[in-house]
Amino acid sequence: MRLLEILVMVAAAGAVFGYVCRLDMLHVLRHRLRVILLHIALTACAGAAGFAAYERAVGLQDIAGLGAAIAWLWVSLPTWRHGPPSYACKPDVIRRTGRSRIWGEL
């Protein structure tokens, strides 16, 4: 195995672990479906890159997809520290809990 394939596999494993942890916090009845589908798609993208690295067939599309998956984890990390952020919640959940996407506690 080349060094690139090993790095892609390790990065993909870390990204898939991060997305599985986030998906564990999301629930279909309480959170927006597009947020759940985004995390499922990015999990699949990172997993596909890891599988391609295992098969020794890493391409530019695998590296780009893995980079996008890791970038979203990194950029959204501050808003996910204490669970799903308010932008991931459905509007009726925001009204019941009193959390606003923009203003925080109402």
N, CA, C and O atoms as CSV, one atom per row, in Angstrom:
chain,resi,resn,atom,element,x,y,z
A,1,MET,N,N,0.827,-1.191,0.000
A,1,MET,CA,C,0.000,0.000,0.000
A,1,MET,C,C,0.865,1.247,0.000
A,1,MET,O,O,1.905,1.320,0.655
A,2,ARG,N,N,0.405,2.202,-0.745
A,2,ARG,CA,C,1.103,3.476,-0.769
A,2,ARG,C,C,0.675,4.333,0.413
A,2,ARG,O,O,-0.348,4.081,1.049
A,3,LEU,N,N,1.469,5.335,0.687
A,3,LEU,CA,C,1.188,6.230,1.806
A,3,LEU,C,C,-0.141,6.960,1.602
A,3,LEU,O,O,-0.886,7.164,2.561
A,4,LEU,N,N,-0.441,7.351,0.375
A,4,LEU,CA,C,-1.697,8.050,0.088
A,4,LEU,C,C,-2.894,7.183,0.446
A,4,LEU,O,O,-3.859,7.679,1.026
A,5,GLU,N,N,-2.851,5.923,0.118
A,5,GLU,CA,C,-3.967,5.027,0.415
A,5,GLU,C,C,-4.140,4.827,1.920
A,5,GLU,O,O,-5.263,4.752,2.417
A,6,ILE,N,N,-3.045,4.743,2.626
A,6,ILE,CA,C,-3.126,4.602,4.080
A,6,ILE,C,C,-3.720,5.863,4.708
A,6,ILE,O,O,-4.567,5.776,5.597
A,7,LEU,N,N,-3.281,7.027,4.249
A,7,LEU,CA,C,-3.815,8.287,4.776
A,7,LEU,C,C,-5.302,8.423,4.477
A,7,LEU,O,O,-6.070,8.863,5.332
A,8,VAL,N,N,-5.710,8.047,3.271
A,8,VAL,CA,C,-7.127,8.137,2.915
A,8,VAL,C,C,-7.953,7.181,3.764
A,8,VAL,O,O,-9.046,7.540,4.203
A,9,MET,N,N,-7.460,5.986,4.002
A,9,MET,CA,C,-8.201,5.030,4.827
A,9,MET,C,C,-8.349,5.525,6.267
A,9,MET,O,O,-9.426,5.419,6.853
A,10,VAL,N,N,-7.289,6.054,6.824
A,10,VAL,CA,C,-7.352,6.558,8.211
A,10,VAL,C,C,-8.290,7.759,8.301
A,10,VAL,O,O,-9.101,7.849,9.223
A,11,ALA,N,N,-8.180,8.678,7.347
A,11,ALA,CA,C,-9.053,9.849,7.352
A,11,ALA,C,C,-10.508,9.446,7.135
A,11,ALA,O,O,-11.406,10.007,7.764
A,12,ALA,N,N,-10.746,8.491,6.261
A,12,ALA,CA,C,-12.114,8.037,6.008
A,12,ALA,C,C,-12.694,7.351,7.233
A,12,ALA,O,O,-13.870,7.541,7.542
A,13,ALA,N,N,-11.903,6.566,7.930
A,13,ALA,CA,C,-12.391,5.907,9.140
A,13,ALA,C,C,-12.766,6.938,10.203
A,13,ALA,O,O,-13.792,6.802,10.870
A,14,GLY,N,N,-11.941,7.959,10.356
A,14,GLY,CA,C,-12.255,9.022,11.314
A,14,GLY,C,C,-13.508,9.793,10.935
A,14,GLY,O,O,-14.325,10.119,11.795
A,15,ALA,N,N,-13.662,10.086,9.637
A,15,ALA,CA,C,-14.844,10.817,9.187
A,15,ALA,C,C,-16.105,9.982,9.354
A,15,ALA,O,O,-17.133,10.492,9.799
A,16,VAL,N,N,-16.035,8.711,9.006
A,16,VAL,CA,C,-17.212,7.846,9.168
A,16,VAL,C,C,-17.583,7.746,10.645
A,16,VAL,O,O,-18.766,7.780,10.983
A,17,PHE,N,N,-16.605,7.624,11.521
A,17,PHE,CA,C,-16.882,7.583,12.960
A,17,PHE,C,C,-17.564,8.871,13.417
A,17,PHE,O,O,-18.526,8.828,14.185
A,18,GLY,N,N,-17.067,10.019,12.945
A,18,GLY,CA,C,-17.671,11.297,13.312
A,18,GLY,C,C,-19.109,11.413,12.840
A,18,GLY,O,O,-19.969,11.906,13.571
A,19,TYR,N,N,-19.371,10.961,11.627
A,19,TYR,CA,C,-20.737,11.034,11.105
A,19,TYR,C,C,-21.663,10.031,11.776
A,19,TYR,O,O,-22.844,10.323,11.964
A,20,VAL,N,N,-21.168,8.873,12.138
A,20,VAL,CA,C,-22.006,7.913,12.861
A,20,VAL,C,C,-22.387,8.490,14.222
A,20,VAL,O,O,-23.518,8.312,14.676
A,21,CYS,N,N,-21.464,9.172,14.868
A,21,CYS,CA,C,-21.778,9.818,16.155
A,21,CYS,C,C,-22.833,10.903,15.976
A,21,CYS,O,O,-23.727,11.042,16.810
A,22,ARG,N,N,-22.734,11.670,14.897
A,22,ARG,CA,C,-23.736,12.703,14.652
A,22,ARG,C,C,-25.080,12.102,14.285
A,22,ARG,O,O,-26.117,12.573,14.751
A,23,LEU,N,N,-25.075,11.072,13.460
A,23,LEU,CA,C,-26.338,10.440,13.081
A,23,LEU,C,C,-27.026,9.808,14.284
A,23,LEU,O,O,-28.250,9.687,14.310
A,24,ASP,N,N,-26.253,9.411,15.263
A,24,ASP,CA,C,-26.830,8.851,16.476
A,24,ASP,C,C,-27.632,9.910,17.239
A,24,ASP,O,O,-28.579,9.571,17.949
A,25,MET,N,N,-27.269,11.173,17.100
A,25,MET,CA,C,-27.972,12.244,17.804
A,25,MET,C,C,-29.203,12.741,17.054
A,25,MET,O,O,-30.031,13.443,17.635
A,26,LEU,N,N,-29.341,12.394,15.781
A,26,LEU,CA,C,-30.447,12.895,14.971
A,26,LEU,C,C,-31.614,11.913,14.996
A,26,LEU,O,O,-31.421,10.697,15.011
A,27,HIS,N,N,-32.814,12.457,15.001
A,27,HIS,CA,C,-34.028,11.645,14.994
A,27,HIS,C,C,-34.966,12.208,13.926
A,27,HIS,O,O,-35.104,13.423,13.790
A,28,VAL,N,N,-35.600,11.326,13.181
A,28,VAL,CA,C,-36.428,11.740,12.047
A,28,VAL,C,C,-37.603,12.600,12.492
A,28,VAL,O,O,-37.988,13.516,11.765
A,29,LEU,N,N,-38.171,12.348,13.629
A,29,LEU,CA,C,-39.336,13.112,14.072
A,29,LEU,C,C,-38.987,14.481,14.635
A,29,LEU,O,O,-39.835,15.373,14.659
A,30,ARG,N,N,-37.758,14.659,15.085
A,30,ARG,CA,C,-37.373,15.929,15.712
A,30,ARG,C,C,-36.474,16.789,14.853
A,30,ARG,O,O,-36.371,17.991,15.096
A,31,HIS,N,N,-35.817,16.213,13.853
A,31,HIS,CA,C,-34.836,16.967,13.071
A,31,HIS,C,C,-35.200,16.977,11.599
A,31,HIS,O,O,-35.905,16.096,11.106
A,32,ARG,N,N,-34.706,17.989,10.912
A,32,ARG,CA,C,-35.014,18.153,9.493
A,32,ARG,C,C,-34.432,16.998,8.682
A,32,ARG,O,O,-33.306,16.554,8.908
A,33,LEU,N,N,-35.226,16.533,7.743
A,33,LEU,CA,C,-34.823,15.400,6.922
A,33,LEU,C,C,-33.612,15.744,6.059
A,33,LEU,O,O,-32.759,14.888,5.828
A,34,ARG,N,N,-33.525,16.978,5.582
A,34,ARG,CA,C,-32.386,17.344,4.727
A,34,ARG,C,C,-31.068,17.317,5.496
A,34,ARG,O,O,-30.023,17.026,4.914
A,35,VAL,N,N,-31.100,17.614,6.785
A,35,VAL,CA,C,-29.879,17.538,7.595
A,35,VAL,C,C,-29.471,16.078,7.788
A,35,VAL,O,O,-28.290,15.737,7.719
A,36,ILE,N,N,-30.459,15.226,8.030
A,36,ILE,CA,C,-30.168,13.800,8.190
A,36,ILE,C,C,-29.625,13.219,6.895
A,36,ILE,O,O,-28.649,12.469,6.909
A,37,LEU,N,N,-30.263,13.568,5.756
A,37,LEU,CA,C,-29.803,13.055,4.463
A,37,LEU,C,C,-28.419,13.584,4.096
A,37,LEU,O,O,-27.631,12.872,3.475
A,38,LEU,N,N,-28.119,14.817,4.471
A,38,LEU,CA,C,-26.781,15.357,4.234
A,38,LEU,C,C,-25.733,14.540,4.966
A,38,LEU,O,O,-24.694,14.206,4.396
A,39,HIS,N,N,-25.998,14.217,6.218
A,39,HIS,CA,C,-25.030,13.444,6.995
A,39,HIS,C,C,-24.922,12.006,6.499
A,39,HIS,O,O,-23.839,11.422,6.538
A,40,ILE,N,N,-26.024,11.430,6.037
A,40,ILE,CA,C,-25.952,10.087,5.456
A,40,ILE,C,C,-25.129,10.103,4.173
A,40,ILE,O,O,-24.310,9.212,3.946
A,41,ALA,N,N,-25.344,11.116,3.334
A,41,ALA,CA,C,-24.597,11.212,2.070
A,41,ALA,C,C,-23.104,11.421,2.318
A,41,ALA,O,O,-22.274,10.822,1.634
A,42,LEU,N,N,-22.762,12.254,3.276
A,42,LEU,CA,C,-21.349,12.485,3.564
A,42,LEU,C,C,-20.706,11.262,4.221
A,42,LEU,O,O,-19.515,11.010,4.036
A,43,THR,N,N,-21.489,10.509,4.984
A,43,THR,CA,C,-20.976,9.246,5.523
A,43,THR,C,C,-20.676,8.266,4.400
A,43,THR,O,O,-19.637,7.607,4.397
A,44,ALA,N,N,-21.591,8.177,3.451
A,44,ALA,CA,C,-21.383,7.286,2.304
A,44,ALA,C,C,-20.198,7.730,1.462
A,44,ALA,O,O,-19.449,6.896,0.954
A,45,CYS,N,N,-20.025,9.030,1.312
A,45,CYS,CA,C,-18.897,9.556,0.533
A,45,CYS,C,C,-17.569,9.216,1.202
A,45,CYS,O,O,-16.624,8.793,0.535
A,46,ALA,N,N,-17.499,9.398,2.500
A,46,ALA,CA,C,-16.272,9.066,3.224
A,46,ALA,C,C,-16.033,7.561,3.214
A,46,ALA,O,O,-14.895,7.113,3.070
A,47,GLY,N,N,-17.088,6.787,3.363
A,47,GLY,CA,C,-16.951,5.338,3.323
A,47,GLY,C,C,-16.504,4.840,1.962
A,47,GLY,O,O,-15.702,3.911,1.872
A,48,ALA,N,N,-17.017,5.452,0.900
A,48,ALA,CA,C,-16.613,5.069,-0.454
A,48,ALA,C,C,-15.141,5.391,-0.697
A,48,ALA,O,O,-14.435,4.631,-1.359
A,49,ALA,N,N,-14.683,6.513,-0.162
A,49,ALA,CA,C,-13.263,6.851,-0.304
A,49,ALA,C,C,-12.391,5.852,0.448
A,49,ALA,O,O,-11.332,5.457,-0.040
A,50,GLY,N,N,-12.836,5.445,1.637
A,50,GLY,CA,C,-12.088,4.443,2.382
A,50,GLY,C,C,-12.070,3.096,1.680
A,50,GLY,O,O,-11.051,2.406,1.675
A,51,PHE,N,N,-13.195,2.724,1.088
A,51,PHE,CA,C,-13.250,1.467,0.351
A,51,PHE,C,C,-12.362,1.517,-0.889
A,51,PHE,O,O,-11.697,0.537,-1.226
A,52,ALA,N,N,-12.356,2.671,-1.570
A,52,ALA,CA,C,-11.484,2.812,-2.746
A,52,ALA,C,C,-10.018,2.722,-2.338
A,52,ALA,O,O,-9.203,2.160,-3.070
A,53,ALA,N,N,-9.684,3.265,-1.190
A,53,ALA,CA,C,-8.302,3.167,-0.719
A,53,ALA,C,C,-7.959,1.726,-0.385
A,53,ALA,O,O,-6.837,1.285,-0.634
A,54,TYR,N,N,-8.904,0.987,0.173
A,54,TYR,CA,C,-8.676,-0.423,0.478
A,54,TYR,C,C,-8.463,-1.239,-0.802
A,54,TYR,O,O,-7.670,-2.180,-0.831
A,55,GLU,N,N,-9.178,-0.860,-1.842
A,55,GLU,CA,C,-9.055,-1.553,-3.130
A,55,GLU,C,C,-7.883,-1.033,-3.971
A,55,GLU,O,O,-7.672,-1.483,-5.098
A,56,ARG,N,N,-7.134,-0.094,-3.423
A,56,ARG,CA,C,-5.993,0.528,-4.105
A,56,ARG,C,C,-6.404,1.217,-5.406
A,56,ARG,O,O,-5.719,1.118,-6.424
A,57,ALA,N,N,-7.517,1.904,-5.347
A,57,ALA,CA,C,-8.036,2.598,-6.528
A,57,ALA,C,C,-8.472,4.017,-6.165
A,57,ALA,O,O,-9.540,4.464,-6.582
A,58,VAL,N,N,-7.660,4.716,-5.401
A,58,VAL,CA,C,-8.004,6.070,-4.973
A,58,VAL,C,C,-7.910,7.016,-6.166
A,58,VAL,O,O,-6.887,7.081,-6.849
A,59,GLY,N,N,-8.991,7.744,-6.402
A,59,GLY,CA,C,-9.018,8.732,-7.464
A,59,GLY,C,C,-9.203,10.124,-6.893
A,59,GLY,O,O,-9.398,10.305,-5.691
A,60,LEU,N,N,-9.139,11.080,-7.761
A,60,LEU,CA,C,-9.294,12.469,-7.342
A,60,LEU,C,C,-10.685,12.711,-6.764
A,60,LEU,O,O,-10.835,13.490,-5.823
A,61,GLN,N,N,-11.704,12.052,-7.316
A,61,GLN,CA,C,-13.063,12.226,-6.802
A,61,GLN,C,C,-13.181,11.695,-5.379
A,61,GLN,O,O,-13.936,12.247,-4.578
A,62,ASP,N,N,-12.453,10.641,-5.053
A,62,ASP,CA,C,-12.479,10.114,-3.686
A,62,ASP,C,C,-11.845,11.095,-2.708
A,62,ASP,O,O,-12.368,11.332,-1.619
A,63,ILE,N,N,-10.727,11.654,-3.106
A,63,ILE,CA,C,-10.042,12.619,-2.238
A,63,ILE,C,C,-10.879,13.883,-2.075
A,63,ILE,O,O,-10.947,14.445,-0.982
A,64,ALA,N,N,-11.522,14.336,-3.163
A,64,ALA,CA,C,-12.363,15.536,-3.080
A,64,ALA,C,C,-13.585,15.293,-2.198
A,64,ALA,O,O,-13.943,16.148,-1.388
A,65,GLY,N,N,-14.221,14.144,-2.347
A,65,GLY,CA,C,-15.382,13.827,-1.513
A,65,GLY,C,C,-15.022,13.687,-0.049
A,65,GLY,O,O,-15.746,14.161,0.827
A,66,LEU,N,N,-13.903,13.035,0.212
A,66,LEU,CA,C,-13.445,12.898,1.591
A,66,LEU,C,C,-13.082,14.258,2.175
A,66,LEU,O,O,-13.358,14.535,3.343
A,67,GLY,N,N,-12.466,15.098,1.364
A,67,GLY,CA,C,-12.142,16.451,1.816
A,67,GLY,C,C,-13.383,17.249,2.161
A,67,GLY,O,O,-13.396,17.985,3.148
A,68,ALA,N,N,-14.432,17.109,1.350
A,68,ALA,CA,C,-15.694,17.810,1.633
A,68,ALA,C,C,-16.332,17.286,2.913
A,68,ALA,O,O,-16.850,18.062,3.716
A,69,ALA,N,N,-16.294,15.965,3.106
A,69,ALA,CA,C,-16.881,15.376,4.317
A,69,ALA,C,C,-16.138,15.844,5.565
A,69,ALA,O,O,-16.762,16.200,6.565
A,70,ILE,N,N,-14.826,15.845,5.508
A,70,ILE,CA,C,-14.034,16.300,6.660
A,70,ILE,C,C,-14.201,17.795,6.869
A,70,ILE,O,O,-14.235,18.257,8.010
A,71,ALA,N,N,-14.305,18.558,5.789
A,71,ALA,CA,C,-14.489,20.005,5.913
A,71,ALA,C,C,-15.798,20.338,6.618
A,71,ALA,O,O,-15.837,21.239,7.456
A,72,TRP,N,N,-16.880,19.613,6.286
A,72,TRP,CA,C,-18.149,19.879,6.963
A,72,TRP,C,C,-18.079,19.515,8.444
A,72,TRP,O,O,-18.625,20.229,9.285
A,73,LEU,N,N,-17.420,18.423,8.763
A,73,LEU,CA,C,-17.241,18.087,10.177
A,73,LEU,C,C,-16.485,19.194,10.903
A,73,LEU,O,O,-16.872,19.595,12.001
A,74,TRP,N,N,-15.431,19.679,10.307
A,74,TRP,CA,C,-14.579,20.696,10.929
A,74,TRP,C,C,-15.307,22.030,11.087
A,74,TRP,O,O,-15.258,22.650,12.149
A,75,VAL,N,N,-15.985,22.467,10.017
A,75,VAL,CA,C,-16.643,23.771,10.031
A,75,VAL,C,C,-17.841,23.783,10.986
A,75,VAL,O,O,-18.089,24.785,11.656
A,76,SER,N,N,-18.573,22.689,11.048
A,76,SER,CA,C,-19.778,22.669,11.873
A,76,SER,C,C,-19.524,22.179,13.299
A,76,SER,O,O,-20.464,22.078,14.088
A,77,LEU,N,N,-18.302,21.880,13.634
A,77,LEU,CA,C,-17.987,21.373,14.966
A,77,LEU,C,C,-18.416,22.306,16.100
A,77,LEU,O,O,-18.956,21.813,17.090
A,78,PRO,N,N,-18.207,23.628,16.015
A,78,PRO,CA,C,-18.621,24.487,17.137
A,78,PRO,C,C,-20.124,24.456,17.417
A,78,PRO,O,O,-20.537,24.622,18.564
A,79,THR,N,N,-20.944,24.246,16.394
A,79,THR,CA,C,-22.386,24.240,16.622
A,79,THR,C,C,-22.897,22.884,17.088
A,79,THR,O,O,-24.035,22.782,17.545
A,80,TRP,N,N,-22.078,21.842,16.982
A,80,TRP,CA,C,-22.505,20.490,17.368
A,80,TRP,C,C,-21.914,20.038,18.697
A,80,TRP,O,O,-22.052,18.866,19.047
A,81,ARG,N,N,-21.273,20.903,19.437
A,81,ARG,CA,C,-20.609,20.490,20.677
A,81,ARG,C,C,-21.572,19.908,21.708
A,81,ARG,O,O,-21.222,18.967,22.420
A,82,HIS,N,N,-22.776,20.457,21.792
A,82,HIS,CA,C,-23.732,20.023,22.823
A,82,HIS,C,C,-24.965,19.376,22.196
A,82,HIS,O,O,-26.073,19.526,22.710
A,83,GLY,N,N,-24.782,18.675,21.114
A,83,GLY,CA,C,-25.894,18.031,20.434
A,83,GLY,C,C,-26.241,18.761,19.156
A,83,GLY,O,O,-25.555,19.709,18.774
A,84,PRO,N,N,-27.299,18.327,18.493
A,84,PRO,CA,C,-27.687,18.963,17.231
A,84,PRO,C,C,-28.045,20.428,17.432
A,84,PRO,O,O,-28.721,20.771,18.402
A,85,PRO,N,N,-27.603,21.290,16.535
A,85,PRO,CA,C,-27.922,22.716,16.661
A,85,PRO,C,C,-29.376,22.982,16.294
A,85,PRO,O,O,-30.073,22.101,15.790
A,86,SER,N,N,-29.819,24.198,16.552
A,86,SER,CA,C,-31.224,24.523,16.312
A,86,SER,C,C,-31.570,24.519,14.830
A,86,SER,O,O,-32.729,24.290,14.486
A,87,TYR,N,N,-30.609,24.764,13.934
A,87,TYR,CA,C,-30.937,24.732,12.506
A,87,TYR,C,C,-31.238,23.316,12.023
A,87,TYR,O,O,-31.800,23.143,10.941
A,88,ALA,N,N,-30.879,22.317,12.793
A,88,ALA,CA,C,-31.188,20.934,12.425
A,88,ALA,C,C,-32.563,20.511,12.916
A,88,ALA,O,O,-33.089,19.488,12.478
A,89,CYS,N,N,-33.153,21.286,13.823
A,89,CYS,CA,C,-34.452,20.932,14.385
A,89,CYS,C,C,-35.584,21.384,13.472
A,89,CYS,O,O,-35.461,22.373,12.750
A,90,LYS,N,N,-36.679,20.649,13.516
A,90,LYS,CA,C,-37.875,21.056,12.794
A,90,LYS,C,C,-38.473,22.274,13.488
A,90,LYS,O,O,-38.283,22.446,14.692
A,91,PRO,N,N,-39.201,23.132,12.747
A,91,PRO,CA,C,-39.739,24.362,13.352
A,91,PRO,C,C,-40.645,24.124,14.557
A,91,PRO,O,O,-40.610,24.912,15.502
A,92,ASP,N,N,-41.449,23.073,14.556
A,92,ASP,CA,C,-42.322,22.835,15.712
A,92,ASP,C,C,-41.523,22.474,16.956
A,92,ASP,O,O,-41.956,22.769,18.071
A,93,VAL,N,N,-40.369,21.844,16.789
A,93,VAL,CA,C,-39.505,21.537,17.929
A,93,VAL,C,C,-38.907,22.818,18.492
A,93,VAL,O,O,-38.748,22.943,19.707
A,94,ILE,N,N,-38.576,23.767,17.632
A,94,ILE,CA,C,-38.033,25.051,18.081
A,94,ILE,C,C,-39.088,25.805,18.886
A,94,ILE,O,O,-38.773,26.407,19.912
A,95,ARG,N,N,-40.341,25.774,18.427
A,95,ARG,CA,C,-41.407,26.461,19.168
A,95,ARG,C,C,-41.640,25.830,20.534
A,95,ARG,O,O,-41.879,26.541,21.510
A,96,ARG,N,N,-41.572,24.501,20.614
A,96,ARG,CA,C,-41.816,23.829,21.895
A,96,ARG,C,C,-40.675,24.024,22.875
A,96,ARG,O,O,-40.908,24.170,24.075
A,97,THR,N,N,-39.424,24.030,22.373
A,97,THR,CA,C,-38.282,24.124,23.278
A,97,THR,C,C,-37.848,25.550,23.546
A,97,THR,O,O,-37.123,25.801,24.508
A,98,GLY,N,N,-38.276,26.488,22.716
A,98,GLY,CA,C,-37.894,27.876,22.917
A,98,GLY,C,C,-36.513,28.218,22.401
A,98,GLY,O,O,-35.955,29.247,22.782
A,99,ARG,N,N,-35.945,27.382,21.540
A,99,ARG,CA,C,-34.628,27.670,20.968
A,99,ARG,C,C,-34.793,28.199,19.553
A,99,ARG,O,O,-35.491,27.598,18.736
A,100,SER,N,N,-34.169,29.292,19.275
A,100,SER,CA,C,-34.212,29.879,17.949
A,100,SER,C,C,-32.884,29.660,17.254
A,100,SER,O,O,-31.835,29.586,17.894
A,101,ARG,N,N,-32.943,29.556,15.934
A,101,ARG,CA,C,-31.718,29.361,15.159
A,101,ARG,C,C,-30.818,30.587,15.241
A,101,ARG,O,O,-29.595,30.449,15.272
A,102,ILE,N,N,-31.394,31.771,15.277
A,102,ILE,CA,C,-30.599,32.984,15.224
A,102,ILE,C,C,-30.329,33.534,16.621
A,102,ILE,O,O,-29.197,33.911,16.924
A,103,TRP,N,N,-31.331,33.585,17.461
A,103,TRP,CA,C,-31.204,34.296,18.723
A,103,TRP,C,C,-30.906,33.420,19.914
A,103,TRP,O,O,-30.737,33.942,21.016
A,104,GLY,N,N,-30.835,32.124,19.751
A,104,GLY,CA,C,-30.563,31.256,20.889
A,104,GLY,C,C,-31.821,31.053,21.707
A,104,GLY,O,O,-32.866,30.707,21.156
A,105,GLU,N,N,-31.740,31.263,23.017
A,105,GLU,CA,C,-32.896,31.077,23.886
A,105,GLU,C,C,-33.879,32.211,23.689
A,105,GLU,O,O,-33.489,33.377,23.626
A,106,LEU,N,N,-35.157,31.872,23.591
A,106,LEU,CA,C,-36.174,32.906,23.416
A,106,LEU,C,C,-36.749,33.336,24.754
A,106,LEU,O,O,-37.622,34.202,24.801
